Amino acid sequence: MQFQVCIRVAAMAVAVAVSAAAHAQAPGWAPFASVTGVVQGHGDLDGGGDYSAWSTILRAGTFGDLGGGNRAGVTFNVDYTDFSFSNPAAFGGVAPWGVVQRYGAAAPLAFKLQDGWFLGVIPSLDWIGEKGADSGESLTWGAVVTATRFFPNGNRIGFGLGVFDRLEETGVFPLIVVDWALSDRWRLTNPLPAGPTGPAGLELDYRFDGGWNAGIGAAWRSTRFRLSQTGPVAGGIGEERGVPVFLRATRGFGQGVSLNLYAGLVTAGELRVENPSGTVLRKVEFDTAPLFGATLSARF
């Protein structure tokens, strides 16, 4: 499964900025890191064949106090996804792509305004492409701007807009930032920023006794990447779209360490192949596919 699209990285950076703002009184700089493993099971392709994928996702960075309630940070991303196609008649019997890699960085900023409001500005830069792709043609970049209101009881809600150059396509998308207590145990929130589904969605969270909590949610995903120079569409663009619907279980271990386990389904899935200038050559839908993942994260 592919999770290294700029739209998801931007949303992750939003969550980091919001978290930074929420801890705006904490002195010093707070490093963090996470490692995620994801397996997407076989999804049947319309027209024949199927595909599956596994991913390793690394995140690391830090954020700190700039004074006056303002915060700044930096995050680095290294992702590796290995796609496997079996008898892909839908793509002429040839796998449209193989291993896709992503390297990127984001710089979330949070500025304190009046009456509990924070302004978030998150520029990011990524190189994302199949192994063998032209790195100079694999650059995606853009920014997200958010406005978030924090309340004395710890609740927060906000909105934002992201604009990205996504390989021959300009992506514009709205965001809702939410972390709202519905009761002592229930919260409505965005999915965890380091998790495999990304926070471009909503999650209903329940807190158990003993350090466990669980959630159910859904998130939209759209991943674009440059194709290899030696592949069936040399220098073209691949895209994977879908809506992961998931269950999550989280266990905290103190000292800022947590383990998140995921299981779910990828629905409304579609794969695309475009020529180097972004003209769609083929669109293939795929059936609902199983999804499993685990994230180990730590704040220092």
C-alpha positions as CSV (number, residue, x, y, z in Angstrom):
1,M,0.0,0.0,0.0
2,Q,1.3,3.5,-0.9
3,F,1.1,6.2,1.8
4,Q,3.7,8.7,0.7
5,V,1.5,11.1,-1.2
6,C,2.0,14.8,-0.5
7,I,-1.6,15.3,0.5
8,R,-1.1,12.9,3.3
9,V,2.2,14.3,4.4
10,A,0.6,17.8,4.5
11,A,-2.2,16.5,6.7
12,M,0.3,14.8,8.9
13,A,2.2,18.1,9.2
14,V,-1.1,19.8,10.2
15,A,-1.5,17.3,13.1
16,V,2.1,18.0,14.2
17,A,1.5,21.7,14.1
18,V,-1.7,21.3,16.1
19,S,0.1,19.1,18.6
20,A,2.8,21.7,18.9
21,A,0.3,24.4,19.6
22,A,-1.4,22.3,22.2
23,H,1.9,22.1,24.1
24,A,2.9,25.7,23.4
25,Q,3.9,26.2,27.1
26,A,6.4,23.3,27.1
27,P,10.0,24.6,27.1
28,G,12.8,23.4,24.9
29,W,12.6,21.1,21.8
30,A,10.8,17.8,21.7
31,P,12.2,15.2,19.2
32,F,9.9,12.4,18.0
33,A,10.2,9.4,15.8
34,S,8.1,6.6,14.5
35,V,8.3,3.4,12.3
36,T,5.3,1.9,10.6
37,G,4.8,-1.3,8.8
38,V,1.8,-1.8,6.5
39,V,0.5,-4.7,4.5
40,Q,-2.3,-4.4,1.9
41,G,-3.7,-7.7,0.8
42,H,-4.8,-8.7,-2.7
43,G,-7.3,-6.5,-4.5
44,D,-8.8,-7.8,-7.7
45,L,-8.4,-5.5,-10.6
46,D,-11.3,-4.8,-13.0
47,G,-10.4,-6.4,-16.3
48,G,-8.3,-9.2,-14.7
49,G,-5.5,-9.8,-12.3
50,D,-4.8,-8.4,-8.8
51,Y,-2.2,-6.5,-6.8
52,S,-0.9,-6.2,-3.2
53,A,1.7,-4.1,-1.5
54,W,3.8,-3.7,1.7
55,S,5.3,-0.5,3.1
56,T,7.8,0.7,5.6
57,I,7.3,4.3,6.7
58,L,9.9,6.2,8.8
59,R,9.2,9.6,10.4
60,A,11.5,11.7,12.6
61,G,11.7,15.3,13.7
62,T,11.4,17.9,16.4
63,F,9.4,20.9,17.5
64,G,10.0,23.6,20.0
65,D,9.0,26.9,21.6
66,L,9.8,30.1,19.8
67,G,8.4,32.2,22.6
68,G,5.1,34.0,23.0
69,G,3.2,30.7,22.5
70,N,4.6,30.3,18.9
71,R,6.1,27.0,17.9
72,A,8.2,25.6,15.0
73,G,9.4,22.2,13.9
74,V,10.8,20.1,11.2
75,T,9.9,16.5,10.1
76,F,11.7,14.1,7.8
77,N,10.1,11.2,5.9
78,V,11.5,8.1,4.3
79,D,9.0,5.7,2.8
80,Y,9.4,2.4,0.8
81,T,6.6,0.6,-0.8
82,D,6.9,-2.7,-2.8
83,F,3.9,-3.3,-5.2
84,S,3.2,-6.8,-6.5
85,F,1.0,-7.4,-9.5
86,S,-0.3,-10.8,-10.6
87,N,-1.5,-11.4,-14.2
88,P,-2.5,-7.7,-14.6
89,A,-4.6,-8.1,-17.7
90,A,-6.1,-4.7,-16.9
91,F,-2.7,-3.2,-17.7
92,G,-2.0,-5.3,-20.8
93,G,-0.4,-8.1,-18.8
94,V,2.6,-5.9,-17.6
95,A,2.9,-4.5,-14.1
96,P,2.6,-0.7,-14.3
97,W,5.1,-0.1,-11.6
98,G,7.1,-1.8,-8.8
99,V,9.0,-0.3,-5.9
100,V,8.1,3.3,-5.0
101,Q,10.2,5.4,-2.7
102,R,9.7,8.8,-1.1
103,Y,12.0,11.2,0.7
104,G,10.6,14.5,2.1
105,A,10.6,17.2,4.7
106,A,8.1,19.5,6.2
107,A,8.4,22.6,8.5
108,P,5.3,23.0,10.6
109,L,4.8,26.5,12.2
110,A,2.2,27.5,14.7
111,F,1.6,31.1,15.7
112,K,-0.5,32.1,18.7
113,L,-3.3,34.6,17.9
114,Q,-6.1,36.0,20.1
115,D,-8.9,34.2,22.0
116,G,-7.3,30.7,21.8
117,W,-6.7,30.7,18.1
118,F,-3.6,29.4,16.4
119,L,-2.5,29.9,12.8
120,G,-0.6,26.9,11.3
121,V,1.6,27.2,8.2
122,I,3.2,24.0,6.9
123,P,5.3,24.0,3.8
124,S,6.7,20.7,2.6
125,L,8.9,19.3,-0.1
126,D,9.0,15.6,-1.4
127,W,10.6,13.5,-4.0
128,I,8.4,10.5,-4.8
129,G,8.9,8.1,-7.6
130,E,9.3,4.5,-8.7
131,K,12.8,3.1,-8.4
132,G,14.6,4.3,-11.6
133,A,12.5,7.5,-12.0
134,D,14.1,10.8,-12.9
135,S,14.5,12.5,-9.5
136,G,14.3,15.9,-11.1
137,E,10.9,15.1,-12.4
138,S,9.7,13.5,-9.1
139,L,9.4,16.7,-7.0
140,T,6.1,17.6,-5.2
141,W,5.8,20.7,-3.1
142,G,3.2,22.9,-1.5
143,A,1.8,24.1,1.8
144,V,-1.1,24.0,4.1
145,V,-2.6,26.8,6.1
146,T,-4.9,26.1,9.1
147,A,-6.7,28.1,11.8
148,T,-7.4,26.2,15.0
149,R,-9.3,27.3,18.1
150,F,-8.2,25.8,21.5
151,F,-10.7,25.7,24.4
152,P,-9.9,25.7,28.1
153,N,-11.3,22.1,28.5
154,G,-8.7,20.8,26.0
155,N,-11.0,20.6,23.0
156,R,-9.9,22.0,19.7
157,I,-11.4,22.5,16.2
158,G,-10.2,24.2,13.1
159,F,-10.1,24.3,9.4
160,G,-7.6,24.7,6.7
161,L,-6.6,24.6,3.0
162,G,-3.8,22.9,1.2
163,V,-2.4,23.7,-2.2
164,F,0.2,21.3,-3.8
165,D,2.0,20.8,-7.1
166,R,1.4,17.1,-7.5
167,L,3.3,16.0,-10.7
168,E,1.6,17.8,-13.6
169,E,-1.4,18.4,-11.3
170,T,-2.3,21.2,-8.9
171,G,-4.1,19.7,-5.9
172,V,-6.3,21.9,-3.7
173,F,-8.1,20.4,-0.7
174,P,-9.9,21.5,2.4
175,L,-9.1,20.1,5.9
176,I,-10.9,19.8,9.2
177,V,-8.8,19.7,12.3
178,V,-10.7,18.3,15.3
179,D,-10.0,16.8,18.7
180,W,-13.2,17.0,20.7
181,A,-14.3,15.1,23.8
182,L,-17.9,13.8,23.5
183,S,-17.8,12.3,27.0
184,D,-15.2,11.1,29.6
185,R,-14.2,8.2,27.3
186,W,-15.3,9.1,23.8
187,R,-13.5,11.6,21.5
188,L,-13.9,12.7,17.8
189,T,-10.5,13.3,16.3
190,N,-8.3,13.0,13.2
191,P,-6.5,9.7,12.7
192,L,-3.1,9.5,14.3
193,P,-0.5,11.5,12.3
194,A,2.1,8.7,12.3
195,G,-0.4,6.0,11.4
196,P,-0.7,4.2,8.0
197,T,-4.0,5.9,7.0
198,G,-2.9,9.5,7.6
199,P,-5.1,12.1,9.2
200,A,-7.1,13.2,6.1
201,G,-10.3,11.8,7.7
202,L,-12.2,11.3,11.0
203,E,-11.9,8.8,13.8
204,L,-14.1,8.0,16.8
205,D,-11.9,7.1,19.8
206,Y,-12.8,5.2,23.0
207,R,-10.5,5.2,26.1
208,F,-10.3,2.0,28.1
209,D,-8.8,1.6,31.6
210,G,-5.3,0.3,31.8
211,G,-3.6,2.5,29.1
212,W,-5.5,1.1,26.1
213,N,-7.7,3.0,23.7
214,A,-9.4,2.1,20.4
215,G,-10.8,3.9,17.4
216,I,-12.8,3.4,14.2
217,G,-12.5,5.8,11.3
218,A,-12.0,6.4,7.6
219,A,-9.6,8.5,5.6
220,W,-9.2,9.6,2.0
221,R,-5.9,8.9,0.2
222,S,-4.5,9.9,-3.2
223,T,-0.9,9.0,-4.1
224,R,0.9,10.3,-7.2
225,F,4.4,9.3,-8.1
226,R,6.8,9.5,-11.1
227,L,7.3,6.2,-13.0
228,S,10.6,4.7,-13.9
229,Q,12.5,5.8,-17.1
230,T,12.6,2.1,-18.2
231,G,9.1,1.0,-17.4
232,P,6.1,0.4,-19.7
233,V,5.2,4.1,-19.6
234,A,8.7,5.7,-19.3
235,G,8.7,8.8,-17.2
236,G,4.9,8.7,-16.7
237,I,2.9,9.1,-13.6
238,G,1.2,6.4,-11.4
239,E,-1.6,7.1,-9.0
240,E,-3.3,5.0,-6.3
241,R,-6.6,6.2,-4.8
242,G,-8.9,4.8,-2.2
243,V,-10.7,5.2,1.1
244,P,-9.2,3.1,4.0
245,V,-11.8,2.2,6.6
246,F,-10.1,1.0,9.8
247,L,-10.1,-0.1,13.4
248,R,-7.2,0.9,15.6
249,A,-6.0,-0.2,19.0
250,T,-3.4,1.8,20.9
251,R,-1.3,1.0,24.0
252,G,0.7,3.7,25.8
253,F,3.9,2.7,27.6
254,G,4.8,5.9,29.3
255,Q,7.8,8.1,28.5
256,G,6.0,9.1,25.3
257,V,6.1,5.6,23.7
258,S,3.0,4.1,22.1
259,L,2.1,1.2,19.9
260,N,-0.8,1.5,17.4
261,L,-2.3,-1.6,15.6
262,Y,-4.5,-1.2,12.6
263,A,-6.8,-3.5,10.6
264,G,-9.2,-2.4,8.0
265,L,-10.3,-2.4,4.3
266,V,-9.4,-0.2,1.4
267,T,-12.6,0.7,-0.5
268,A,-13.4,2.8,-3.6
269,G,-9.9,1.9,-4.9
270,E,-8.5,3.0,-8.3
271,L,-5.1,2.8,-10.0
272,R,-4.2,5.2,-12.8
273,V,-1.4,5.5,-15.3
274,E,-0.7,8.8,-17.0
275,N,1.8,9.9,-19.7
276,P,4.7,12.2,-18.6
277,S,2.5,15.3,-19.2
278,G,-0.3,14.0,-17.0
279,T,-2.8,12.7,-19.6
280,V,-4.6,9.7,-18.3
281,L,-3.8,6.5,-20.3
282,R,-5.6,4.0,-18.2
283,K,-7.9,3.9,-15.1
284,V,-8.5,0.6,-13.4
285,E,-10.7,0.1,-10.3
286,F,-9.9,-2.6,-7.8
287,D,-12.1,-4.5,-5.4
288,T,-12.0,-4.0,-1.6
289,A,-8.7,-5.1,-0.2
290,P,-7.7,-6.0,3.4
291,L,-5.3,-3.7,5.3
292,F,-3.1,-4.3,8.3
293,G,-0.5,-2.0,10.0
294,A,1.4,-1.2,13.1
295,T,3.1,2.0,14.3
296,L,5.7,2.3,17.1
297,S,6.2,6.0,18.0
298,A,8.1,7.8,20.7
299,R,8.6,11.4,21.9
300,F,11.8,12.2,23.7
